[in-house]
Amino acid sequence: MKTEKNVVAAPVQYFPLDRLYLSDMNPRQDADAERIDLLADSIIACGLIQNLAGLADADGRIAIVAGGRRLRALIRAFEKQPDLLDRRPELAEIPVRIAPDDATARAWANVENAVREALNPADEIRAFAKMRDAGADVPTIAKTFATSEAAIYRRLALSDLPAPVLDALKAGKITLNIAKAFTVANDPDLALEVLAEVEGNPHASEHRVKARLQPEAVKLTDRRAAFVGLDAYTAAGGEVTRDLFEENGTYLRNPDLLDRLFSEKLDDAAAAIEAEGWKWVEVIPESYVSYSTTERLTRLYKVEVELTEEQAERYDELAELYQADALDEEGGAELEALQELAEGDYTDEQRQHAGAYVYVNSSGMVDASRGYVRPEDHAAAVEAEILTGFAASSGHAGRADDTPKSPYNAALVEDMRRARLHAVQAALLAKPELVLDLLAFGLSGRGGAHENVFDIRPDRANITPEKANGLTPEPRLSDESGDHRCLDDEERLVAFTEFQAEGKKARNAALTEGLARTLPYPHRPSALFDHIEASTGADLRQVWTPTAEGFFKRVNADYLDSLMLDLTGCNPTGNGFKSWKAMKKSAKADALEKLFTDPDYQKAWHIDVEKKARIDAWRPGCI
């Protein structure tokens, strides 16, 4: 019988550092200098915890095949502290496991780097926290683990997470990013409830987790919060939660208090505008003044001031510099002042017959839209010659029938209803709890004997306009995901069994999508439908943009004229609007589409931030 040679375990021997060098076998021929420096600090602080591995050469020197980073860090440690042996006398000789032959050395070199595994983030978090709790500061922890102080701070920020969250992270049931989202939790019971929802769910999102953990909270970036200010909110007793892993990640936890402070400050701003002498001032809680608010009003415009020849020359000079991106801050302020001067101002007589709307824009700044004449004041404004020409003839006052003919035909209204329903159904996809609440309410019979929330039949409401130009459909609302074959009984059973095997999360997602698709458009005004739309944050403009073919060519020319005046704020007696009036209706429709979609065209009409927000927020008044 053939016998094998005895295999002797490779011995660990000790060598001076100057006898060690990096072997060509070592895969890590290059190393990050910063990481080596951190590892050197760790060796200085804690010593060499793990030995190296190498192969003796013919000259008696040791070629290091595994532990190349540690070798570099040792050299760097002595460079940083030449008297290191006084503190670490054990480093006078370095432990090295010696390979018996080239083949073993090569195997060690490859295996150590191939099987190297980073510490699980949950273990890191707990390890760092233990050292902190034992009294170690962050620099000491960073040196011990050979990592940066910033990395230690990030991990320690997660150390107060509930133990089940860290357990789920260690088990791979949630990602590190999802774990970070749990740092905004204030309610331990709710945190565990949300954790149960996201464990093992590959589609879980940080945004959704934060929204569930802070259901009523308002972000500091919200326009209301920006307007009120964090200092004023906290001074009034408001509570906050800070997300350490998100820029501007501050959440205001008392929305009712924020709304009260917002309303009070906006009322103060309205009082300041009223002091300008306007006949009336109305506060708008939204971030813009909608077309439906102003469509029956007549707009006044500032009385322009003609610049002097010197001012006009200076304006042209500054404008050229602005176009060439060569205007400095001082020049920009001068150009803005000249523009304001040229635009003129409202007269006292105009203010006596008109009013203003005050609101807080999307940036959290108070703004005002001035110069609106109400129908009941129209005749007096004409008599006072405040309104003349086109503006005088386009008012609503004095008509035999004070209800103007609708500019929307029936087909257009139906398309807009479909697009609005599309937006609401799409928003419901992100609100599964609301969908289930509505389903339970509808099936309970408590909503009325002949009223349904959902049309619980295979039929689906039509959410695709006949002229779908401008619609960006939500793919999950399509029919492509369903199986439209005719299945026999056995096939149906197999399909159901497979569906069950996908689990409750997949079932709930399918239930949410399927039910959302059945939401019908109400046959008459519905407060419940409006509530659903508001609760989901549904927005028609998120799925639909007005286009020439889809909208503008389907309304009359007067409507297009009025809309252009309202959106651009241009002077109805100016050359720009005179040229517009001379255009054919089809050209106006194309131009309005460009006003909504073409930045260059918007620039030509001097669309500033306020007007851009107005365009982005515009919705047709037929829904």
Secondary structure, DSSP 8 states (H G I E B T S, - for coil): -----------EEEE-GGGEEE-TT-S-----HHHHHHHHHHHHHH---S-EEEEE-TTS-EEEEE-HHHHHHHHHHHHH-TTHHHH-GGGGSEEEEE-SSHHHHHHHHHHHHHS-----HHHHHHHHHHHHHTT--HHHHHHHTTS-HHHHHHHHTTTTS-HHHHHHHHTTSS-HHHHHHGGG---HHHHHHHHHHHTT-TT--HHHHHHHHSTT-EETTSHHHHHH-HHHHHHTT--EEE-TTSTT-EEES-HHHHHHHHHHHHHHHHHHHHTTT-SEEEE--SSS--HHHHTTSEE---B-----HHHHHHHHHHHHHHHTT---HHHHHHHHHHHHHHH-B--HHHHHH-EEEEEE-TTS-EEEEEEEE-HHHHHHHHHTTSS-HHHHHT-STT-SSSS---S--HHHHHHHHHHHHHHHHHHHTT-HHHHHHHHHHHHHTTT-TT--SS--SS-----S-SS-TTB---GGGSSTTS--S---HHHHHHHHHHHHHT-HHHHHHHHHHHHHHH----SS--HHHHHHHHHHT--HHHHB---TTTTGGGS-HHHHHHHHHHHH---TTSHHHHHHHTS-HHHHHHHHHHHHH-HHHHHHTT--HHHHHHHHH---TT-
